[in-house]
Amino acid sequence: MPDETVFAAVLEVIAEQGYERATTRAIADAAGINEATLFRRFTSKQNLLRLAVRGNFAGFALDLGAPGDDVAADLLTIVSYYARLYETRGGVVLTLMREAKFSPEVAAVLAEPEALLEKVDEVILHHQRRGALVVEPPRHTFFALVGPLMMRSLARRVDQRATQKPADPEAVVRRFLDGHRP
């Protein structure tokens, strides 16, 4: 059984049940392996989640590099990344964000994605210093930027009948910039 199959299973089970309620038995069943094999390969549920987050989200490469002079292009890179992430893994992202406050194990796993957010903060600060964005705490800007993507993902988790199309990253950036330029 390839690691990617196990990683997909753990993320899906946690998205549905939450980290605390997701048992290693349920994860093993979803992955099509026995629980003993799961422990032999991954040693613990926390390690399994850490490797799944690292392996799964690594496929969503966010290449920020050095921010340029085109605020729309830099924001489009960020929005495109998060649009793909929320479309494919929105349930587990929202679940882990909620549970990190109460679970030190989940909070520790989310340290790596937090490093990515620090890079996003740097891009936002760069454009604020250039006068291309309103000056406010960078995370406020980030959540205003990706908020529509998060809400779309949340709506689909809550309302199984939700039929919204995936977000158009260019439209999201255009609407965002209409309200966030100085």
matplotlib code that plots the C-alpha trace (Angstrom):
import matplotlib.pyplot as plt

x = [0.0, 1.6, 2.1, -0.1, -3.1, -2.6, -2.2, -5.3, -7.2, -6.0, -6.9, -10.3, -11.1, -9.9, -11.9, -15.0, -14.4, -11.9, -8.5, -9.4, -12.3, -10.4, -9.1, -6.1, -8.5, -10.8, -7.8, -6.3, -9.7, -10.1, -6.6, -7.2, -4.4, -4.5, -3.8, -0.6, 0.9, -0.2, 1.7, 4.8, 5.0, 4.1, 4.5, 1.7, -1.4, 0.4, 3.3, 0.9, -0.9, 2.4, 3.6, 0.2, 0.1, 3.7, 3.3, -0.1, 0.3, 3.8, 2.0, 0.5, 3.7, 3.4, 6.4, 6.4, 10.1, 10.8, 7.7, 7.7, 6.1, 2.9, 0.6, -2.1, 0.3, 1.7, -1.8, -3.0, -0.2, -1.4, -5.1, -4.5, -2.6, -5.3, -8.1, -6.6, -6.0, -9.5, -11.1, -9.3, -8.5, -10.8, -12.5, -9.3, -7.9, -10.9, -11.0, -7.4, -7.6, -10.5, -8.8, -5.4, -6.6, -7.5, -5.0, -1.2, -0.7, -2.6, -1.0, 2.5, 1.6, 0.4, 3.8, 4.9, 1.9, 2.4, 5.8, 4.2, 1.9, 4.9, 6.1, 2.6, 2.9, 6.2, 4.6, 1.7, 4.1, 6.2, 3.2, 2.0, 5.4, 5.2, 1.8, 0.0, -2.1, -3.8, -1.6, -3.1, -1.8, -0.8, -2.9, -6.0, -5.1, -4.6, -7.9, -9.7, -8.0, -8.7, -11.9, -14.2, -12.3, -12.6, -16.3, -17.0, -15.3, -17.1, -20.5, -19.8, -19.0, -22.2, -24.6, -24.1, -26.4, -24.1, -23.5, -21.1, -18.4, -14.8, -13.6, -12.1, -8.7, -8.5, -12.0, -11.2, -8.0, -9.8, -12.6, -10.1, -8.0, -11.1, -11.4, -7.8, -5.8, -5.0]
y = [0.0, 3.3, 6.0, 8.4, 6.1, 6.0, 9.8, 10.3, 8.0, 9.7, 13.2, 12.0, 10.3, 13.3, 15.6, 13.6, 12.7, 15.1, 14.3, 13.2, 10.9, 9.5, 6.1, 4.4, 1.4, 3.7, 5.1, 1.6, 0.4, 3.4, 2.8, -0.9, -2.1, -3.5, -1.4, -3.2, -2.4, 1.2, 1.4, -0.4, 2.1, 5.3, 4.7, 7.0, 8.8, 12.2, 11.1, 9.8, 13.1, 15.0, 12.9, 13.1, 16.9, 17.3, 14.8, 15.9, 19.6, 19.5, 18.7, 22.2, 24.0, 27.7, 29.3, 32.8, 33.5, 37.2, 39.4, 41.6, 44.9, 43.3, 43.0, 41.3, 38.6, 37.9, 37.7, 35.5, 33.0, 32.9, 32.7, 30.0, 27.9, 28.2, 27.7, 24.3, 23.4, 24.2, 22.5, 19.3, 19.3, 22.0, 19.7, 18.6, 22.1, 23.5, 20.6, 20.9, 24.7, 24.3, 21.5, 23.0, 25.3, 22.4, 19.7, 20.2, 17.3, 19.0, 22.4, 20.8, 19.3, 22.7, 24.3, 23.5, 25.1, 28.1, 28.7, 29.0, 31.6, 33.6, 33.7, 35.0, 37.7, 38.8, 39.2, 41.2, 43.4, 44.0, 45.3, 47.3, 49.1, 49.8, 51.4, 48.8, 47.5, 49.1, 48.8, 46.5, 43.4, 41.0, 38.1, 40.4, 41.0, 37.3, 36.3, 39.0, 37.6, 33.9, 34.3, 33.7, 30.5, 29.3, 30.1, 28.3, 25.2, 25.5, 25.9, 22.7, 20.8, 22.1, 21.9, 18.8, 20.3, 23.3, 23.6, 26.5, 26.2, 26.4, 29.9, 31.8, 33.0, 36.0, 37.2, 36.8, 38.9, 41.5, 41.9, 41.9, 44.7, 46.8, 47.2, 46.9, 49.4, 52.6]
z = [0.0, -1.1, 1.5, -0.6, -0.2, 3.6, 3.7, 1.7, 4.1, 7.2, 5.9, 4.9, 8.2, 10.2, 8.0, 8.7, 12.4, 13.7, 15.0, 18.5, 17.4, 14.4, 15.5, 14.0, 13.3, 11.2, 9.4, 8.7, 7.5, 5.1, 3.8, 3.3, 5.7, 9.2, 12.2, 13.2, 9.8, 10.2, 13.5, 12.2, 9.3, 11.0, 14.8, 16.0, 14.9, 15.3, 13.2, 10.6, 10.5, 10.3, 7.4, 5.6, 6.0, 4.8, 1.9, 0.8, 1.0, -0.6, -3.8, -3.5, -4.2, -3.4, -5.1, -3.7, -4.3, -4.0, -4.3, -7.3, -8.3, -9.5, -6.5, -8.5, -9.8, -6.3, -4.8, -7.7, -6.8, -3.2, -4.1, -6.7, -4.1, -1.5, -4.0, -5.0, -1.3, -0.2, -3.1, -2.5, 1.2, 2.6, 5.1, 6.8, 6.8, 8.5, 11.0, 11.9, 12.3, 14.7, 16.7, 16.9, 19.6, 21.9, 20.8, 21.3, 18.9, 16.1, 16.9, 16.6, 13.2, 11.9, 12.6, 9.1, 7.3, 9.7, 8.2, 4.8, 6.2, 7.3, 3.7, 2.7, 5.4, 3.9, 0.4, 1.9, 3.9, 0.8, -1.1, 1.9, 2.1, -1.6, -1.1, -3.2, -0.3, 2.7, 5.8, 8.4, 10.1, 7.4, 8.7, 8.4, 4.8, 4.3, 5.8, 3.8, 0.7, 1.2, 3.3, 0.2, -0.6, 3.0, 3.2, -0.1, 1.3, 4.6, 2.8, 0.9, 4.1, 5.8, 2.9, 0.8, -1.8, -2.3, -6.0, -6.2, -8.8, -7.7, -7.1, -9.9, -8.5, -10.8, -9.9, -6.2, -6.5, -8.6, -6.1, -3.2, -4.8, -5.4, -1.6, -0.4, -2.4, -0.5]

ax = plt.figure().add_subplot(projection="3d")
ax.plot(x, y, z, "-o")
ax.set_aspect("equal")
plt.show()
